[in-house]
Each structure stands twice: as C-alpha cells, then as structure tokens.
C-alpha cells in the first residue's frame, strides 16, 4: 500500500512530539493458497482456471466481521497463489492469522479443497544481514566512514511534513538526530540544478516524497535507528480533520542500510566534481576539466610524499637531540670507573674535521625552514587550482558568447529574407501598375522601396507631400503616361 492513508491511533509509538510525528508498526502477513495438482476438465473439454478474485472473496468471507486493510497477489504459479495482506493493527492480525491458518477453501468446479497457510512477512534487514554483508564484502573498510555499517537509506519520506515545497535539512536532522549524532546527510532531490536564466522548468519527476541518506558518528546510533525504524510507518496528527474519529495520516517508508557507499569520501568528491563541471556539455570543456582533475591529483600526491619525507627527517633529528641530551647520573662508583678508563686510554689529537652536534636553536631554524617549504608547496597548489578554474570560466564565457553571436546572425538572416520577400512583392505590384498606367496607393506603408531601376513612391490617403525629388520625377512620368 503506497501513498498517504487515514488511520486510527492504535499501536502508535511516540517519535518526534515537536513535529507531531509517530511511528506505527506494519501489520502484514502472507497467505499461501495451494492449488490442486490435477487439472480438472469441464464438459466443453477446456481446462478450468482459478480466479484470484474468487479466492480473495472467499478469504474475506472467512475473516468476517474483521476485514483486510489491503490485499494483493505477490506471486502466482501453477502450484500456489501467494497473497500479501495488511491489517488495521497487530491484534487484528493475530486474530485473522488464527482463523485462516490450515483451513480449506471450496471453489466451484473443484472436488478438492484448497489448503490455506499463513506466514510472517519479511520486513527490513536484520543485524545479522548487515554484519555479514560488511564483513564479506572486500570493498568495505571498518576504519572509514561510509564503508562500514553507519549509514541508513530512507525512502518515500513525505515532503510536506519536512518543509513544505522542499525538504529542509534542519528538520531532517532534528527528527533523525534523536538516535545519535549525525556526521553527514544527503538529500538527492536538493541537488537538481536550476537553469542559468533563473527560471525553474517543470518536470514530471517531481513527487510528494523524497529519499535521504543519514550517516551516524557512532555504530550505536546506526543500530538504534535501524531497530526503531525497521518495519514502521510514519504517522502525523492532522489538525484539519479534528472533527473525525481518525485524524491521523500514515505514510509508508522504507528503511535499509546503505549498500552503495553513498556517503563515502570518494562518492562525495565525485558529486562535488559533477556539480562543479556540470554547467557545460561541450566535450572540449569536459576534457579540460578531466585533465585538471588528473593534474590536481598528481600535485596532491607529490605534496603528500614531500610532507612524509619532511616528517620522517624531523622525527630522526628529534631522536638524535633526545639521545644527546640524556646524561648519566653521577655516582662515586661511576666516577672511579671513568677515571680508570681515562688512564688506560692513550692521548690522541682531536681533528678539526669531526662533525659537531647541532644546537637546539639550529634545529628549530631547520624546522621553521621546512615548514616554510611546505607552505610554499601548498600555496602553489592553490594558485594552480585558481588558474584552472579561471580557464574553465573563460571557456564557458567564450562558448556563451559564440552562441549569442550565432543567434544574432540567425535573426538577421531571417529579417533579411523577410525584407527581400516584401521588396519582391512590392516590385511586382509596381511593374504591373506602370504597365497599366496607374498610380499606387499604400495606406499602411511609410517608406520608399526600390527594386532594380524602378522607384516606388508611397502616397498616403491623407494626401501628404512627396519624400524626394526622385519621387516627383517618377510621379510626373506616370501622370504624362496617363
């Protein structure tokens, strides 16, 4: 059963009192009707068929005075027919299940009775399912967000209850943040880009519901959300129908763990790049964008390598300084031993070429210089990113300018063609009039037209003066011919 439906207040669970939202468990079950194995023939010799509508009517009569809220055929084969049934509440579900389980149905034309069996309806994923999925999948990683069991995917949430025309992220966080702290979330319907001219076009994909991906910081929040929302409907109390007994509206939602890695770091970067370079469908611009992405990745990899080398060198230098600074504790025994050792060691000259140990000040200076080098590398990367963005913007502006010029040229050509057609029609009329020794009167035109060697003068109905001397000569020639 899809879409909103009015329901009663049975089995309601408090969900978000600030928005008047409740949860209601799904009361569904399956009914399997086994068909006779032998094909029975009637008098005409044709094979008899079983009507699913007739079976549904028989089941409804067996259930009275209770009734089904919804019933539909989920699977139909030669051996059995399986129905998916929804009831008003859990109590009515148990009563109907006790009445229908292991009974027989008698249909017209069949000697054998059809056996009926009831079963539980599978709702959502269990904890064992998502644990086995993330454990056995080699592409998952428990140390990275989005690649572990921390994201839920909710489908068919009503837009009107979460913001009106568009879903509001703050309401989504307020409602689903009761299970735990949210790290990331994504509402795909908000990523639809409007046109450059600022007008939003109508599309038939717009609907009354939306999907959402919610990622929790802790595994406990994910488990709480899955356990609370699995097999539930979302219900809202409506003030518009307070006069009626049933003033609650229910909406079917689907909740499952995310199997597409939608909120992983790679997927988020991919969507960011798509938003950044989605303004143009030109293959040249897309090629340039791809090259820029490759160059940025290469530069970032190089900077990471350099940073790792610098960090390793600094760690080594720190270890040397710590070893040099350690001193032995002076005791009377140690002093005697050192003195006896010094007496046995022969004297030798100290060479000037031996390396000297660095002082702490020198080490600090080296660390500062290395930090400066790291900052320079980062600045270079930022400058290159800015240059690439400027190049892409220039390409876009050039493309838009070319399109405008093409449109202007097309409009000019169209106007020229229309003007030529008008001139040809006027020229033909003037030639006919000159041959018949008549003067032309155009009450709606206000200019002179020339076609070849013939000049046409426009004479208004109000009797205005002529426009030029050439017009006077042409009128005189016409009047002399008359």
C-alpha positions in Angstrom: 0.0 0.0 0.0 1.6 3.2 -1.2 0.7 6.8 -0.5 -0.9 8.5 2.5 -3.9 7.0 4.2 -6.1 7.9 7.2 -5.6 5.6 10.2 -6.6 5.2 13.8 -4.5 5.7 17.0 -3.9 2.0 17.7 -0.3 0.8 18.2 1.2 4.3 17.9 4.7 4.9 19.2 6.0 8.4 20.0 8.7 9.5 17.6 9.0 13.4 17.4 6.5 15.3 19.5 7.8 18.7 18.3 6.5 17.9 14.7 3.5 15.7 15.8 5.2 12.6 14.3 4.5 9.0 15.5 5.6 5.5 14.3 3.2 2.7 13.7 4.3 -0.9 13.1 3.4 -2.7 9.9 0.8 -5.4 10.5 1.4 -7.6 7.4 1.4 -11.3 6.7 1.4 -13.7 3.7 -1.4 -16.1 2.8 -0.5 -19.1 0.6 -3.3 -21.0 -1.1 -2.1 -24.3 -2.6 -3.8 -25.3 -5.9 -4.8 -28.9 -6.9 -2.2 -30.9 -8.6 -4.5 -32.5 -11.2 -6.1 -30.4 -14.0 -9.9 -30.8 -14.0 -11.7 -30.6 -17.3 -15.3 -29.3 -17.7 -17.9 -30.6 -20.2 -16.7 -28.5 -23.0 -13.2 -30.1 -22.9 -11.4 -26.9 -21.9 -9.0 -26.7 -19.0 -10.6 -24.9 -16.0 -8.9 -21.9 -14.5 -8.9 -20.5 -11.0 -9.9 -16.8 -10.5 -7.7 -15.0 -7.9 -10.7 -12.6 -7.3 -12.8 -15.6 -6.3 -10.1 -16.8 -3.9 -9.8 -13.3 -2.4 -13.6 -13.1 -1.9 -13.6 -16.5 -0.1 -10.8 -15.3 2.2 -12.7 -12.1 3.0 -15.8 -14.1 3.9 -13.8 -16.4 6.2 -12.4 -13.4 8.1 -15.7 -11.5 8.8 -16.5 -9.5 10.9 -12.9 -8.5 10.6 -11.5 -7.1 7.4 -8.3 -6.7 5.4 -6.9 -3.2 5.1 -5.2 -4.2 1.8 -4.7 -7.4 -0.1 -2.8 -8.1 -3.3 -1.3 -11.0 -5.2 2.5 -11.1 -4.6 3.2 -14.4 -6.6 1.1 -16.7 -8.7 2.2 -20.1 -10.1 0.6 -23.4 -11.2 1.2 -24.8 -7.7 0.1 -22.0 -5.4 -1.1 -18.4 -5.1 0.5 -16.1 -2.5 -1.2 -13.0 -1.2 0.2 -10.1 0.7 -2.2 -8.9 3.4 -2.2 -5.8 5.6 -4.4 -5.4 8.7 -5.5 -2.5 10.8 -3.5 -3.4 13.9 -1.4 -6.2 15.5 -4.3 -7.5 17.5 -6.5 -7.9 14.3 -3.5 -9.5 12.6 -3.2 -12.3 15.2 -7.0 -13.0 15.1 -7.0 -13.2 11.3 -4.0 -15.5 11.3 -5.6 -17.9 13.8 -8.8 -18.0 11.7 -7.1 -18.7 8.3 -4.2 -20.9 9.2 -4.6 -24.5 7.9 -8.2 -24.2 6.7 -9.7 -25.4 3.4 -11.5 -23.4 0.7 -14.1 -24.9 -1.6 -14.3 -23.4 -5.1 -17.0 -24.2 -7.7 -15.9 -26.8 -10.2 -13.2 -28.4 -8.0 -13.7 -31.5 -5.9 -10.7 -31.0 -3.7 -10.4 -28.2 -1.2 -7.7 -25.6 -1.4 -5.5 -25.5 1.7 -4.6 -22.2 3.2 -1.4 -21.4 5.2 -0.4 -18.1 6.8 3.2 -16.9 7.2 5.2 -14.0 8.5 6.0 -11.1 6.2 9.8 -10.2 6.0 10.3 -6.5 6.9 13.6 -4.8 6.5 17.2 -6.1 7.2 18.3 -7.7 10.4 21.5 -7.1 12.3 23.0 -10.4 11.1 22.4 -9.4 7.5 24.3 -6.1 7.6 27.1 -7.6 9.7 27.7 -10.4 7.2 27.4 -8.0 4.2 30.1 -5.6 5.5 32.3 -8.5 6.7 32.3 -10.5 3.4 32.5 -7.5 1.0 36.1 -6.8 0.1 35.3 -3.1 -0.9 34.3 -2.2 2.7 36.5 -0.9 5.4 35.6 -0.6 9.1 38.0 2.3 9.6 36.5 4.7 7.0 33.0 6.3 7.3 30.6 5.3 4.5 32.4 1.9 4.1 31.1 0.5 7.4 27.6 0.0 8.9 26.9 3.6 9.8 24.6 4.9 7.0 20.8 4.4 6.6 18.8 4.9 3.5 15.2 6.1 4.0 12.8 6.1 1.0 9.4 7.7 0.5 9.5 10.4 3.2 6.7 13.0 2.7 8.0 16.4 1.5 5.1 18.3 3.1 6.0 17.1 6.6 9.6 18.0 6.3 9.5 21.6 4.9 6.5 22.1 2.5 7.6 22.6 -1.1 11.2 21.3 -0.5 12.6 19.2 2.4 14.5 21.2 4.9 17.8 19.7 6.2 17.4 21.2 9.7 14.1 19.3 10.2 15.6 16.1 8.9 18.5 16.4 11.5 16.0 17.3 14.2 13.9 14.2 13.6 16.5 11.5 13.0 19.1 13.0 15.4 17.3 11.5 18.3 19.1 8.2 17.7 22.6 9.7 17.8 25.0 12.3 16.5 24.8 12.7 12.7 28.1 13.0 10.8 26.8 13.5 7.3 23.5 13.5 5.4 22.4 13.9 1.8 19.0 14.7 0.2 19.4 13.9 -3.6 16.4 15.9 -4.7 18.0 19.1 -3.5 20.9 18.6 -6.0 18.7 19.4 -9.0 20.3 22.4 -10.7 18.2 25.3 -12.0 18.8 26.8 -15.4 21.2 29.7 -16.0 18.4 32.1 -16.8 16.9 31.7 -13.3 13.7 30.0 -14.4 12.8 26.6 -12.9 11.3 24.3 -15.5 8.5 21.9 -14.6 9.4 18.2 -14.7 7.2 15.1 -14.2 9.8 13.7 -11.9 8.7 15.9 -9.1 6.8 13.9 -6.4 5.3 14.2 -3.0 8.1 12.1 -1.4 11.9 12.2 -1.2 14.8 10.0 -0.2 17.5 10.7 2.3 20.9 9.2 3.4 21.9 9.7 7.0 25.3 8.8 8.4 25.8 8.5 12.2 29.1 9.1 14.0 28.7 6.0 16.2 27.7 2.5 15.5 25.2 2.6 18.4 23.3 5.4 16.7 23.0 3.4 13.5 21.8 0.3 15.4 19.2 2.4 17.3 17.9 3.9 14.0 17.6 0.5 12.3 15.9 -1.2 15.2 13.4 1.7 15.7 12.5 2.3 12.0 12.5 -1.2 10.7 9.0 -2.3 9.7 7.4 1.0 10.6 5.1 3.6 9.1 5.5 7.3 9.8 2.2 8.9 11.2 1.2 12.6 11.7 -1.7 14.0 13.6 -3.6 16.4 11.4 -5.5 19.5 12.7 -7.6 19.7 9.6 -9.7 16.7 10.4 -10.1 17.0 14.2 -13.9 16.6 14.0 -13.4 13.0 12.8 -12.5 10.0 14.9 -9.5 9.0 12.9 -7.4 12.2 12.5 -4.1 10.5 11.8 -2.4 10.2 8.4 0.1 7.4 7.8 2.8 7.1 5.2 4.7 4.0 4.2 8.5 4.4 4.4 11.3 2.0 3.5 14.4 1.9 5.7 17.5 -0.1 5.0 21.3 0.1 5.4 23.3 1.8 2.6 24.8 -0.7 0.2 26.0 1.8 -2.4 28.7 3.7 -0.3 26.7 6.9 -1.0 28.3 8.9 1.8 31.9 7.7 1.4 34.7 10.2 0.7 35.1 9.1 -2.9 31.4 9.4 -3.6 31.2 12.9 -2.1 34.2 14.1 -4.1 32.6 12.6 -7.3 29.4 14.5 -6.7 31.3 17.8 -5.9 33.2 17.5 -9.2 29.9 16.7 -11.1 28.4 19.9 -9.6 31.4 22.0 -10.4 31.7 20.9 -14.1 28.1 20.2 -14.9 27.5 23.7 -16.4 28.8 22.7 -19.9 28.0 19.8 -22.2 30.9 20.8 -24.5 33.3 17.8 -24.9 36.3 20.2 -25.0 35.4 21.7 -21.7 34.8 18.3 -20.2 38.2 17.1 -21.5 39.9 20.1 -19.9 38.1 19.5 -16.6 39.3 15.9 -16.6 42.9 17.0 -17.3 42.7 19.5 -14.5 41.4 16.8 -12.1 44.3 14.5 -13.1 46.9 17.3 -12.5 45.4 18.2 -9.2 45.6 14.5 -8.0 49.2 14.3 -9.2 50.2 17.5 -7.4 48.4 16.4 -4.2 50.2 13.1 -4.3 53.5 14.8 -4.7 52.8 17.2 -1.8 51.9 14.2 0.4 55.2 12.5 -0.4 57.1 15.6 0.4 55.3 16.1 3.7 56.0 12.5 4.6 59.7 12.9 3.9 59.9 16.1 5.9 58.1 14.5 8.8 60.4 11.5 8.8 63.5 13.8 8.8 62.2 15.9 11.6 61.4 12.7 13.6 65.0 11.5 13.1 66.5 14.8 14.2 64.3 14.9 17.3 65.5 11.4 18.2 69.2 12.5 17.9 68.7 15.5 20.1 66.9 13.5 22.7 69.8 10.9 22.7 72.4 13.7 23.0 70.6 15.4 25.9 70.4 12.3 28.0 73.2 12.3 30.7 74.3 9.6 33.1 73.7 10.1 36.8 77.0 10.8 38.6 77.8 8.3 41.5 81.1 7.6 43.3 81.4 4.2 41.5 80.9 5.8 38.1 83.4 8.4 38.8 86.1 5.8 39.7 85.4 3.7 36.6 85.6 6.7 34.3 88.9 7.8 35.8 90.5 4.3 35.5 89.3 4.1 31.9 90.7 7.5 31.1 94.1 6.5 32.5 94.2 3.4 30.2 93.2 5.4 27.0 96.2 6.9 25.1 96.2 10.5 24.2 95.2 11.5 20.6 94.7 14.7 18.8 91.3 15.9 18.0 90.8 16.6 14.3 89.0 19.7 13.1 87.0 17.7 10.5 84.9 15.8 13.0 81.2 16.7 12.8 79.7 18.9 15.5 76.4 18.2 17.1 73.6 20.8 16.3 72.3 23.0 19.0 68.6 23.2 19.7 68.4 26.7 18.1 69.8 25.3 14.8 67.3 22.5 14.9 64.4 25.0 15.4 65.6 27.0 12.5 65.7 24.0 10.2 62.2 23.0 11.3 61.0 26.5 10.5 62.6 26.4 7.1 61.0 23.1 6.3 57.6 24.4 7.4 58.0 27.4 5.1 58.8 25.0 2.2 55.6 23.0 3.0 53.6 26.2 3.0 55.1 27.2 -0.4 54.1 23.9 -1.9 50.5 24.4 -0.6 50.4 27.9 -2.0 51.5 26.7 -5.4 48.7 24.1 -5.4 46.1 26.7 -4.5 47.4 29.0 -7.3 47.2 26.2 -9.8 43.6 25.4 -8.8 42.6 29.0 -9.2 44.2 29.2 -12.6 42.4 26.0 -13.7 39.1 27.5 -12.5 39.7 30.7 -14.4 40.5 28.8 -17.6 37.2 26.9 -17.3 35.3 30.1 -16.7 36.8 31.7 -19.7 35.9 28.7 -21.8 32.4 28.9 -20.6 32.1 32.7 -21.4 33.6 32.1 -24.9 31.1 29.4 -25.6 28.2 31.6 -24.4 29.4 34.5 -26.5 29.7 32.3 -29.6 26.1 31.0 -29.0 24.8 34.6 -28.7 26.6 35.6 -31.9 25.1 32.7 -33.8 21.6 33.5 -32.6 22.0 37.2 -33.6 23.2 36.1 -37.1 20.3 33.8 -37.5 17.9 36.6 -36.6 19.5 38.9 -39.0 19.3 36.4 -41.8 15.6 35.8 -41.1 14.9 39.5 -41.2 16.8 39.9 -44.5 14.8 37.0 -46.0 11.5 38.6 -44.9 12.6 42.0 -46.2 13.6 40.5 -49.6 10.2 38.8 -49.9 8.4 42.1 -49.2 10.5 44.0 -51.7 9.8 41.4 -54.4 6.1 41.6 -53.8 6.2 45.5 -54.0 8.3 45.4 -57.1 5.9 43.1 -58.9 2.9 45.3 -57.9 4.7 48.5 -59.2 5.6 46.9 -62.5 2.0 45.8 -63.1 0.8 49.3 -62.2 3.3 51.1 -64.5 2.3 48.8 -67.4 -1.4 49.6 -66.8 -0.6 53.4 -66.4 -1.8 53.6 -62.8 -0.6 55.2 -59.6 0.0 53.0 -56.5 -1.5 54.0 -53.1 -0.2 52.2 -50.0 -2.2 53.3 -46.9 -0.1 51.4 -44.4 3.5 51.8 -45.6 5.6 54.8 -44.7 8.9 54.3 -46.7 10.0 54.2 -50.3 11.1 50.8 -51.8 13.4 50.3 -54.8 13.6 47.2 -57.0 16.0 47.4 -59.9 15.6 50.7 -61.8 12.1 51.3 -60.6 11.4 53.6 -57.6 8.0 53.4 -55.9 6.7 56.4 -54.0 4.3 55.9 -51.1 1.3 58.1 -51.3 -0.8 58.3 -48.1 -4.6 58.6 -48.0 -4.3 61.9 -46.2 -2.5 63.4 -49.3 0.9 64.1 -47.8 3.8 65.7 -49.8 6.4 63.6 -51.7 9.5 62.4 -50.0 12.2 63.3 -52.6 12.9 64.8 -56.0 13.2 61.3 -57.5 9.7 60.6 -56.3 8.4 63.8 -58.0 10.0 62.8 -61.3 8.5 59.4 -61.1 5.0 60.8 -60.5 5.4 63.2 -63.4 6.4 60.4 -65.7 3.4 58.4 -64.5 1.0 61.3 -65.0 2.3 62.0 -68.5 1.8 58.4 -69.5 -1.8 58.6 -68.2 
